[in-house]
Amino acid sequence: MFESKTSAGALFRQHAEIARAHFLEIDAVTALYLDRCEEDAAVGVNEAFRGQFAHVEIASILSITEYAAQKMIALGCDLRWRLPRVAAAFACGDIDLAKATALSEALANVSEHSLDEIERLLVDGACRATGNKLKARARGLIARYDPDGVRARRVRAEADGRNASSGWRSDFGHQTPCRCRCVVPIRELSGNVVPML
């Protein structure tokens, strides 16, 4: 029995240490991105295009996909500028990368006047909840504290052509995930329609 408690404690400490290491990695990725933005600014690159290739460099350094690098940059920027409580909990190992990402995604479109209160309430019990539970709790808190934001997001989603109930949209008769644009095969564009299974 004593070994079991020691093993559980060791697992808990190791998980917290890994979370702190993940935070440091996300912070380093964000610092590299900001360095590239400053370098681009120094040579007169338009603000909209600063740092636009940093994700490629980060992907190469870490041997990850460019998409994963972009997600790391987005999370790091969120932690630096929008979510100080999430950043603090992540930095000390109270929450791990999965929970920090779940919180960042859940709070992405919350209005600034409601963000502080919702973030505080979510971070309070985050160490004892799974990512899915955090997202569900976030939806409830957002509906309660930011009802105007909920309506605005629903209108935006409908304007994007998404079906809010299924999360899928249909263009040209194909089912595509809602976050992606429909890509029509070249054969269809050339008039040689090939039925897709």
N, C-alpha and C positions, 0 to 999 in steps of 0.2 A: 504494500500500500504506500509506503514512504517513497519508494522509487517512482511510483506513478505520479505522485504530487511533484516530485523533483523534475520528472520528464515533462509534465504539463507546464511547469514554470519555465523550464528551459525553452520549450516550444514557443510560449508566449513572448519571452524575451527575444528569441531569435526572430520572430515575426515582426516585432517592434523595431528591431535593428534593421531588418530588410526594408521596412517602411521608411525609416530615416534615410537609408541609402537611396531608395527610390526618389525621395524628396530632393536629395542633393543632386541626383542625376537630372531630374526635371528642372531644377534651378540652374544647373550648368548649361543645359540645352537652351533655356530662356536667355541666359547671359550671352551665349554665343549668337543667338538670334539678334539680340539687341546690339551686340558689337557690329554685326553685319549691317544692321540698319544705320548705325552711326557712320560706318565707313561709306555706305551709299549716300548718306546725307552730305558727307564731306566732299564728295565728287559731284554733287548737284543732281542726284537722282530724285525724281518726283517722289513725294511722300507716299503716294499710293503704291509705288513699286519698290520701296526700300525693303531689304531683307527677303526679297522674293525667291532667292535661290538658297537661302540658309537651310531649308529643309532637305535639300539634296546633299549638302555637305554633312549635315547631321546624320542623315541616313547612311551615308558612306562611312562615317566615323564609327557609328554604332552597329553597322551591318543589319539595319532594319529597313523596312519599306519607307518610301517617301511619305506615304499616307500616315504611317505610325509616327514619323518625325513631325509631321504637321499637327497631329493630335497632341504630341508632347509639348510643342510650342504653344498651342492654344491653351492647354492646361496650365502651363507655366505662366502665361500672361494673365489668365484668370486668377491664379493664386497670388500673383504680385499686385494686381490692381483692383480686383473686384471682391475677392474672397479671403480676407485676412484671417478669419477664424478657421476656415478650412485649411489654409496654409499653416497656421500654427499647430493645429491638431496633427496634420500630416508630418510636419517637421519634427515633432517630438515622438512620433510613432504611435499616437493614439488611433489614427486611422491609416489604412494602407492605400496603395495606389488605386486599387479597384474602387474603394469608397470615395477617394478624392475625385476620381474621374466621374463617378456616379453623381456626386454632389455638384460638380462643375456643370455637367450636362443638364441636370435637373434645374439648376438655377440660371441657365444661360439667358433666358429671355424675361427674367423677373425685372420689374421696374426698379429703378434705383431707390425710390422712397420706401419700398417694401423689402428690399434685399437684406438689409441689416438684421431686421427682426426674424425673417425666415431663416437666414443663415444661422443665427444664434440658436434658434429652436432645433434646427437639424443637427448641428454639431454637438449639441448637448448629449444626445443619446446615440451618436454615430458609432461609437466603439462597440456597442452591443447589437448592432443591426447589420443585416446583409445589404449589398448594393441595391437589390430589388426592393427591399423594405424601405430603404432610404428614398428611393425614387417615388414609391407609393406615398410615403409620408410627405415628401416634397409636394406632390400633386395636391394633397389635402391642404397643406399650409398655404400653398400658392392660391388655391381657390378661396381660402378664407381671408388672406391678407392682401392679395393682389387680384381681385376679381376683374378689374378693368384690363389687366394684362392678360388674363385668361381669355377674355373675349377677343382682344386684339390678336392673340396668337391663333385662335380658332379662325378668325377672318383671314389672316395671312395664309394659314394652311389650306383653306378652301380656295383662296385665290391662286395658290400654287397648283391646284388641280388634284390635291390629295383627297382621298376618301378618309375622313377622320375616324370612322369606325374600324376600318380594316388596315389602315396604314399603307395601302397600295394605291397606285394610280395606273390608269390604263391609257396608253397612247398607241395608236396604230394597231390596236387589238392585242398588244402584248402586255403582260403583267410585269411591272418593274418595281423595285423597292422605292419608297417615297423619297429617299434622300438622293436618288440617282436620277439623271436625265435619261430619257429613253434614247437608246442608240439604235438607229435603223440600219440593218445590214446593207452594205454597199449594193448588193444585188437588187434589193428592193428599190433603192434610189435610182438604179439604172433602168428600171422598168421590168427586169427579169425577176418577177416575184417568185420567191421560193418559200413554200409554206414551212413555218417553223413548228416544231413539235413541242 
